[in-house]
Amino acid sequence: MAMRRVVVLLALGCTLPQGAAQPAPATLIRHASVVDVADGRILRDHAVLVRGDRIERVGPDAIVSAGTPDTATRVDAGGRYLLPGLWDMHVHALWDPIVTTTVLPLLITQGVTGVRDMGGTLDVLKRARVGIANGTLRAPRLVVSGSILDGPQPVDPSVSIAVSTAADASAAVDRLAAAQVDFIKVYTLLPAPAFRAVTAEASRRGLRVSGHVPADISPVEAAEAGMQSIEHMRAELGGFCTRATEAACAPMIGAFRANGTWQVPTLAVRRARAYLDDPALAADPRLATEPRALREAWLATRSRRIPQKGEAGFRVMRAEFDDERWLAGHLHRSGIRLLAGSDAGADFSFHGYGLHDELAQLVQAGLSPLEALQAATTGAATFLGRKGRTGEVAAGADADLVLIDADPLADIASVSRIHGVMARGTWLPRAELDRMLAAARAAAR
């Protein structure tokens, strides 16, 4: 009734009272097959009404459409499949301003409407936040660590804060908290006393800790110290268990289960590194969308490692990758929660596309397509404490949606067949996504 009154007043040439709230713009997506990622149901011929950046109503098309004002923008889904926007839970996008402005819109073109950025610089993060706030930078929703906390000689000094002592660790956490980061990321060379100080100070500050298990800490100790998620599994933890030594997994799995520790396998990048000598990598057309400096760094790494490893070395790496993929499935079957993370920005893990690769690898590891999707939707929402706000197509949730051409529960590869994306309540049809991709290619030259 209030909306109708506003429309009538405007039609008569009347002005609204000074200070009166303008109604938020509405978009109605009709005739969609809504995928309920919580339980795997397909809700046929449904409609979703979005107002501003929130979903207002979801239900049978005839009912929702009948109650929608004529002023709403209408999108005909034509029976296509409507998913919640996807979360890539391990991304690197905030370490370089050129990379940031190129890859954040690129992520959206692939249905990635939320990311957990796992290490950049505070300056680039600040600039990105300003661009998003003033509308000059189109980006997914960001959950960020800011800089990485590593040892006195960090693996990557450009995105790290060097930490030697417990006092250094506490001061570094305080600095990051002041920069309003969402969590703390720890890395491989962080000394054990400093690691324990990080977890203690982060807890005091209300921040969780994720990242690599430091070399001086066991996975069990990391879980017991309160690490919320461990990234990369075997690649960073050492060869703690394989199919041939499955029993060795038991203490670690018990600690993860007892402490609610999540795993982010990043199988896509692990596979790329194990198959770095495959000529298809250097010819992948997706390289054209990555910033030039990043693309050239990947190709240089490939050229250097192929002669270093040799054929025998890559055979070993592929066997190790097979064990890692087995381990991801074993952890899942053991009740350990997995998150979908591509490690986009690392070797041949593409921004946006990399999440599609990761979902495919999770299915190869033994997850069903629905379970893989949950790792990028409902699982991400639970992990982030945003259940009911993100990761589902439901009233009250963020208006982040992906419309695809085929059923993802039948074939996980269907997530790449994108017809349109809604990001922060803005509908981006296929033509606009193609324009954004063309802009990414142009910027990457």
C-alpha positions in Angstrom: 0.0 0.0 0.0 2.8 2.4 0.9 4.6 1.7 -2.4 1.3 2.3 -4.4 0.8 5.6 -2.6 4.3 6.7 -3.6 3.8 5.7 -7.2 0.5 7.6 -7.4 2.0 10.8 -5.8 4.9 10.8 -8.3 2.5 10.2 -11.2 0.4 13.2 -10.2 3.6 15.3 -10.1 3.6 15.6 -6.4 6.8 15.6 -4.4 7.5 13.4 -1.4 7.7 15.1 2.0 11.2 16.3 2.7 13.2 13.6 4.4 10.7 10.8 3.4 12.5 7.5 2.7 12.6 6.6 -1.0 11.6 3.0 -1.6 14.5 0.7 -2.4 14.5 -0.5 -6.0 13.0 -4.0 -6.5 14.0 -6.8 -8.9 11.8 -9.8 -9.5 13.4 -13.0 -10.8 10.6 -15.2 -12.2 10.2 -18.8 -13.3 13.4 -20.0 -11.6 14.3 -23.5 -10.5 15.6 -22.4 -7.0 18.3 -24.8 -5.6 17.9 -25.3 -1.9 21.5 -26.0 -1.1 20.6 -27.0 2.5 18.8 -30.1 1.6 19.2 -30.5 -2.2 15.6 -29.8 -3.2 14.8 -28.1 -6.5 11.9 -25.6 -6.1 10.4 -25.4 -9.6 8.7 -22.3 -11.1 9.6 -20.1 -8.1 10.2 -16.3 -8.0 12.6 -14.3 -5.9 11.8 -10.7 -5.0 14.8 -8.6 -4.2 14.7 -5.1 -2.7 17.9 -3.2 -2.3 20.6 -5.7 -1.4 18.3 -8.1 0.5 16.0 -10.9 -0.6 12.5 -10.0 0.4 10.4 -12.9 -0.7 10.8 -16.4 -2.2 7.9 -18.6 -3.2 5.8 -20.0 -6.1 6.0 -17.7 -9.0 2.2 -17.0 -9.2 2.0 -16.0 -5.6 5.2 -13.8 -5.4 4.6 -12.1 -8.8 1.0 -11.2 -7.9 2.2 -9.3 -4.8 5.0 -7.5 -6.6 4.7 -3.8 -7.6 4.6 -3.0 -11.3 7.7 -0.8 -10.8 9.9 -3.8 -10.1 12.5 -4.8 -12.7 11.6 -8.2 -14.0 14.0 -11.0 -15.0 12.7 -14.2 -16.7 14.8 -17.1 -15.6 13.1 -19.4 -18.1 13.3 -22.4 -15.8 17.1 -22.0 -15.2 18.7 -22.9 -11.9 19.1 -20.2 -9.3 21.8 -20.7 -6.7 23.0 -18.5 -3.8 26.1 -16.6 -4.7 29.3 -18.7 -4.2 32.0 -18.1 -1.6 35.7 -18.7 -2.5 37.2 -19.2 0.9 40.8 -18.9 0.0 41.7 -16.1 -2.4 44.6 -13.6 -2.8 43.4 -10.3 -4.4 44.5 -7.5 -2.1 48.2 -7.2 -2.4 48.5 -5.0 -5.5 46.2 -2.2 -6.6 46.2 -3.3 -10.3 45.5 -6.9 -9.4 42.7 -5.8 -7.1 40.8 -3.6 -9.5 41.1 -6.3 -12.2 40.3 -9.5 -10.3 37.6 -8.4 -7.9 35.1 -7.7 -10.8 36.4 -10.9 -12.5 35.4 -13.0 -9.5 31.8 -11.8 -9.8 31.6 -12.8 -13.5 32.1 -16.4 -12.3 29.4 -16.3 -9.7 31.8 -15.7 -6.8 30.0 -13.0 -4.7 32.0 -13.5 -1.5 35.6 -14.2 -0.8 37.9 -14.7 2.1 41.1 -12.9 1.3 44.1 -14.8 2.8 46.8 -12.2 2.8 47.6 -8.8 1.2 48.6 -5.3 2.3 46.7 -3.0 4.6 47.2 -0.1 2.2 45.6 -2.0 -0.7 42.8 -3.2 1.6 42.0 0.3 2.7 41.9 1.5 -1.0 39.6 -1.3 -1.9 37.2 -0.6 0.9 37.0 3.1 -0.2 36.4 2.0 -3.8 33.6 -0.4 -2.8 32.0 2.2 -0.5 31.9 5.0 -3.2 30.8 2.6 -6.0 33.9 2.9 -8.1 35.0 -0.7 -7.5 32.6 -3.7 -8.2 33.6 -6.4 -5.8 32.4 -9.5 -4.0 31.7 -9.3 -0.3 35.1 -9.4 1.5 36.3 -11.2 4.6 39.9 -10.2 5.1 43.0 -11.0 7.1 45.1 -8.0 6.0 48.8 -9.0 6.3 50.1 -12.4 7.2 51.9 -13.1 10.5 55.1 -15.0 9.7 58.4 -15.6 11.3 61.4 -13.2 11.5 62.3 -14.0 7.8 58.9 -14.3 6.2 58.2 -16.5 3.2 56.7 -13.5 1.4 57.8 -10.2 3.0 55.6 -8.1 0.7 52.4 -9.3 2.4 53.7 -10.3 5.8 54.5 -8.8 9.3 57.7 -10.4 10.6 57.2 -11.8 14.1 60.0 -13.1 16.3 58.7 -13.1 19.9 55.5 -13.3 21.8 55.6 -9.6 22.3 55.9 -9.0 18.6 53.0 -11.3 18.0 50.6 -9.5 20.4 51.6 -6.1 18.9 51.0 -7.4 15.4 47.5 -8.7 16.3 46.7 -5.3 17.9 47.9 -3.6 14.7 45.7 -5.7 12.5 42.7 -5.4 14.9 43.1 -1.6 14.6 42.9 -2.0 10.8 39.6 -3.7 11.3 40.5 -7.1 9.8 38.1 -10.0 10.1 40.5 -12.7 11.2 44.2 -13.4 11.6 46.3 -15.5 9.2 49.4 -17.3 10.5 52.1 -18.8 8.3 54.7 -21.5 8.1 57.7 -19.9 9.8 55.9 -18.4 12.8 57.8 -19.6 15.9 55.8 -21.7 18.4 55.8 -19.1 21.3 54.7 -16.4 18.9 52.0 -18.6 17.5 50.6 -19.2 21.0 50.7 -15.5 21.7 48.8 -14.8 18.4 46.0 -17.2 19.3 45.7 -15.8 22.8 45.7 -12.1 21.7 43.4 -12.8 18.8 40.9 -14.5 21.2 41.1 -11.5 23.5 40.3 -9.3 20.5 37.4 -11.5 19.3 39.3 -12.5 16.2 39.7 -16.1 14.9 43.0 -17.5 13.5 43.4 -19.4 10.3 46.2 -20.3 7.9 49.2 -22.6 7.7 50.2 -24.8 10.6 53.6 -23.3 11.6 56.5 -25.7 11.2 57.1 -25.9 15.0 53.5 -26.8 15.7 51.7 -30.1 15.1 48.2 -30.1 13.5 46.8 -31.4 16.8 48.4 -28.6 18.7 47.1 -26.1 16.2 43.6 -27.4 16.6 43.9 -27.4 20.4 45.2 -23.8 20.3 42.0 -22.7 18.5 42.9 -22.4 14.8 39.5 -22.1 13.1 40.7 -23.4 9.7 43.8 -25.1 8.3 44.6 -24.4 4.7 46.1 -26.8 2.1 46.1 -29.9 4.2 49.0 -32.2 3.5 51.0 -29.6 1.5 51.6 -27.6 4.6 51.3 -30.2 7.3 53.8 -32.7 5.8 53.0 -36.3 4.8 51.0 -37.0 8.0 48.8 -39.7 6.5 48.0 -41.3 3.1 45.8 -44.1 1.9 48.6 -46.5 2.9 48.9 -45.1 6.4 45.3 -44.2 7.1 45.5 -45.1 10.8 48.0 -42.2 11.3 45.1 -39.8 10.5 43.1 -40.8 13.6 44.7 -38.5 16.3 44.6 -35.5 14.0 41.0 -36.2 12.9 40.0 -36.6 16.6 41.6 -33.2 17.5 39.9 -31.5 14.5 36.5 -32.9 15.4 36.9 -32.1 19.1 37.9 -28.5 18.4 35.7 -27.7 15.4 38.7 -27.2 13.1 37.7 -26.8 9.5 39.8 -27.7 6.4 40.3 -25.8 3.2 42.0 -28.4 0.8 42.7 -26.0 -2.1 42.9 -29.0 -4.4 42.7 -26.9 -7.6 46.1 -25.2 -7.0 47.6 -28.4 -5.7 46.6 -30.2 -9.0 47.9 -27.3 -11.1 51.3 -27.6 -9.4 51.4 -31.4 -9.8 50.6 -31.1 -13.5 52.7 -28.0 -14.2 54.5 -29.7 -17.1 51.1 -30.2 -18.9 51.2 -28.0 -22.1 47.5 -27.3 -21.6 48.3 -25.0 -18.6 50.4 -22.6 -20.7 47.7 -22.6 -23.4 44.7 -22.1 -21.0 42.5 -19.3 -22.4 41.7 -18.2 -18.9 45.2 -16.8 -18.6 44.0 -13.9 -20.7 41.9 -12.6 -17.8 44.7 -12.5 -15.2 46.8 -9.3 -14.8 49.9 -9.4 -16.9 52.4 -9.4 -14.1 50.7 -12.3 -12.4 50.3 -14.3 -15.7 54.0 -13.8 -16.5 55.0 -14.8 -13.0 53.1 -18.1 -13.3 54.6 -18.8 -16.7 58.1 -18.0 -15.4 57.6 -20.4 -12.5 56.5 -23.1 -14.9 59.5 -22.6 -17.1 61.8 -22.8 -14.1 60.2 -25.8 -12.3 59.8 -28.2 -15.3 63.6 -28.8 -15.7 64.1 -28.7 -12.0 61.5 -31.5 -11.3 61.9 -33.5 -14.4 59.5 -36.3 -15.4 60.3 -38.4 -12.3 59.7 -35.4 -10.0 56.3 -34.7 -11.5 55.3 -38.4 -11.1 56.0 -38.1 -7.4 54.0 -34.9 -7.1 51.1 -36.4 -8.9 51.1 -39.4 -6.5 51.2 -37.0 -3.6 48.3 -35.0 -5.1 46.3 -38.2 -5.5 46.8 -38.8 -1.7 45.8 -35.2 -0.9 42.6 -35.6 -2.9 41.9 -38.9 -1.1 42.6 -37.2 2.2 40.0 -34.5 1.5 37.4 -37.2 1.0 38.6 -39.1 4.0 38.3 -36.0 6.2 34.8 -35.3 4.9 33.7 -38.9 5.5 35.1 -38.6 9.0 32.9 -35.6 9.8 35.5 -32.8 9.3 34.0 -29.7 7.7 35.5 -28.6 4.4 35.4 -25.2 2.7 35.8 -24.5 -1.0 38.9 -22.4 -1.6 40.8 -22.1 -4.8 44.0 -20.2 -3.6 43.3 -17.9 -6.6 46.4 -15.9 -7.3 48.7 -18.8 -6.7 50.2 -20.8 -9.6 47.6 -21.3 -12.3 44.7 -20.9 -9.9 42.4 -18.5 -11.7 40.3 -15.8 -10.0 36.7 -16.9 -10.3 37.2 -19.9 -12.6 39.4 -21.5 -9.9 36.4 -22.0 -7.6 34.7 -24.0 -10.4 37.9 -26.1 -10.6 37.9 -26.6 -6.8 34.3 -27.7 -6.8 35.1 -30.3 -9.5 38.0 -31.6 -7.5 35.9 -31.9 -4.3 33.5 -34.1 -6.3 36.5 -36.1 -7.5 37.5 -36.5 -3.9 34.2 -38.2 -3.1 31.8 -35.4 -2.2 28.5 -35.3 -4.0 27.8 -32.2 -6.1 25.4 -31.0 -3.4 28.1 -31.4 -0.7 30.6 -29.6 -2.8 28.2 -26.7 -3.3 27.5 -26.6 0.4 31.3 -26.1 1.0 30.9 -22.8 -1.0 27.5 -21.7 0.4 25.9 -23.0 3.6 29.3 -24.2 4.9 30.9 -20.8 4.3 27.9 -19.1 6.0 28.3 -21.3 9.1 32.0 -20.9 9.2 31.7 -17.1 9.0 28.9 -16.8 11.5 26.6 -15.6 8.8 24.0 -18.4 8.7 20.7 -17.0 7.6 22.4 -14.0 6.0 24.4 -15.6 3.2 24.8 -18.9 1.4 21.1 -19.5 0.7 18.2 -18.3 -1.4 15.8 -17.2 1.4 13.9 -14.1 2.7 16.3 -11.9 4.6 19.5 -13.2 3.0 21.9 -11.0 1.0 20.8 -10.5 -2.6 23.8 -12.5 -4.0 22.6 -15.0 -6.6 23.8 -17.0 -9.6 21.5 -18.1 -12.5 22.9 -21.1 -14.4 21.7 -23.0 -17.4 21.7 -26.6 -16.0 21.2 -28.6 -12.8 24.4 -28.4 -10.7 23.2 -31.3 -8.5 23.4 -33.6 -11.6 26.7 -32.2 -12.8 28.9 -29.8 -10.8 30.4 -28.5 -14.0 27.1 -26.7 -14.6 28.2 -24.0 -12.1 30.3 -22.5 -15.0 27.3 -22.2 -17.3 26.3 -18.8 -16.0 23.4 -16.9 -17.4 23.4 -14.0 -14.9 24.6 -12.9 -11.5 23.1 -10.7 -8.9 25.8 -9.1 -6.7 24.8 -6.9 -3.7 21.3 -6.6 -5.2 22.4 -5.5 -8.7 21.3 -7.8 -11.6 24.1 -8.5 -14.1 22.8 -10.2 -17.2 25.0 -12.3 -19.5 25.8 -9.3 -21.8 27.0 -7.3 -18.8 29.1 -10.2 -17.5 30.7 -10.5 -21.0 31.5 -6.8 -20.9 33.2 -7.2 -17.6 35.2 -10.1 -18.9 36.3 -8.0 -21.9 37.4 -5.3 -19.5 39.4 -7.8 -17.5 41.1 -9.0 -20.7 41.9 -5.5 -21.8 43.3 -4.6 -18.4 45.4 -7.8 -18.4 47.3 -7.0 -21.6 
